[in-house]
């Protein structure tokens, strides 16, 4: 029998064989012999059935064990004990769940199972129900998010700490998801004065470094300076870029052909162009090819005769599609090679690489290919497809502590402000303040967050001109800014020495981040020459989507990204993608187009694609028609081309054609 004080009476619960057999209410009265039963009412559904008080006496005498809840007040407990003494019965005080006791359930708890709720301690079942109510109030949570919070609830034994977490509190013991330890592979470094380099490059390298970093040493030992093609897979900030420089600049200085350094973004191309100009501009001609406009490509800044051409994928591909002479190419460096797996950009990069290889073969000039990435799930397979030697290095220079917390959209900036302030107010053992990169999903949001941060910060996105972005980079490098707020779309182009990365959103525009993109971005936290550790905060809005085309919510995506395995990098072709790349290959290579298709990383259904191009009038035999040439020179997909043609044939104005295309794109999302 279990007894628990409730107002001026007592709840009585009788259990036998693990099941509740009776639930009742007992009222007592004072008598000359001490407290005795006055009324005894057995609960039946929502009602109560009066019984003789003697029935309580029979039940209590038949009980093997009598327990009184710890939450029963001392006065009420004394009255119960006095009544039981009158029947020569003993009772033991037990710690129980108040919520259960009030509901007529007997739920003993221990120090290991009790959960603190306000001033009470309750059982895990009741704590779970309270958490579920709080989650329902905050919005829909996925199973992964709810499981994570329940795990924290039972670890801490404190319901209030978990509900505070849902209000955006930054309790580090609760927000910490995991810590990615710093790892150091035992690689014997190559001394820079042992390298066989052109004297002009040797002076610059030995002046900057005494020895190469591990990934650079591995590349050299695997034939980098012998002209071998390589796929370099290594974490952010481990020195991959210099691998490409050593190979390409050395060959250019030795008269073995120019260096093409390809990157996915204009901002990154500008940055790399300036780096090459600063380092090698006195001994090599450096030019930029970004293809600023697909409609009107003036190419004013582009010098095809330069020794080093830094360009975007599309910029170099446009030169190929329009038949520009790039001269003798000695080396090609493809940065962010994992872009191969992305939607439209993936098949275009795949085609660019194949067309460049065809260009080099046509000129009978052997080029060296170096592919760089921090995030590849299938490096061995990709290296085989690219016919390159795999150089994989898994060192992480500093540990990264990853945190996740839940916050509604209006609360996120408040949390970001605290994180930025806390980081900037601290210094590493190397004397550097903590600085933050905040990643969000739109340019407008960049400005909104930056305006609301208390410490100096700046937005940084592709909508700013080169001069504006350069000023932000310099201010951040000089520690004049506590934070930059940038779009996820610029993640690959952001090269700030930040100690902390904050995800305001897990979307890139209206698409969720992939595991590769997420890893690339969080890898920006912590630099070995600046910081002791990196910190990453993922701010998750429950039940949030940024567009109705999104099938998952932000809390579901967050745990997929945090737990996710690196995705394989491969290019998958549907009909339109196959037709677009086959048309470009026919434009560049003519009758050699089939061989170019076969050299691509993805499997291209060439016969079907050629049939469609003939049907659409984009090719005549294996030559592009004027229409086909216009389509490929302007990077139009077949769908986009037909929209433009329909608009022209219908007599629409250019503005109407553009408006129709924009509306059609919205409808398809």
Secondary structure, 3 states (H helix, E strand, C coil): CEEEEECCEEEEEEEECCEEEEEEEEEEECCCCCCEEEEEEEEECCEEEEECHHHHHHHHHHCCCCEEECCCCHHHHHHHHHHHHHCCCCCEEECECHHHHHCCCCCECCCCCCEEECCEEECHHHHHHHHHHHHHHHCCCCHHHHHHHHHHHHHHCEHHHHHHHHCCCCCHHHHEEEEECCECCCCCCCEHHHCCCCHHHHHHHHHHCCECCHHHHHHHHCCHHHCCCEEEEECCCCCHHHHHHHHHHHHHHCCCCEEEEEECCHHHHHHHHHHHHHHHCCCCCEEEECCCCCCCCCCCCCCCCCCEEEEEHHHHHHHHHCCCCCCCEEEEEECCHHHHHCHHHHHHHHHHHHHHHHHHHHCCCCCEEEEEECCCCCHHHHHHHHCCEEEEECCECCEEEEEEEECCHHHHHHHHHHHHHHHHCCECCCCCECCEEEEECCHHHHHHHHHHCCCCEEEECCCCCHHHHHHHHHHHHCCCCCEEEEEHHHHHHCCCCECEEEECCCEECCEECCHHHHHHHHCCECCCCCCCEEEEEEEECCCCCCCCCCCCCHHHHHHHHHHCCCCCCCCCCCHHHHHHHHHHHHHHHHHHHHHHHHCCCCCCCHHHHHHHHHHHCCEECCEECHHHHHHHHCCCCHHHHHHHHHHHHCCCCHHHHHHHHHHHHHHHC
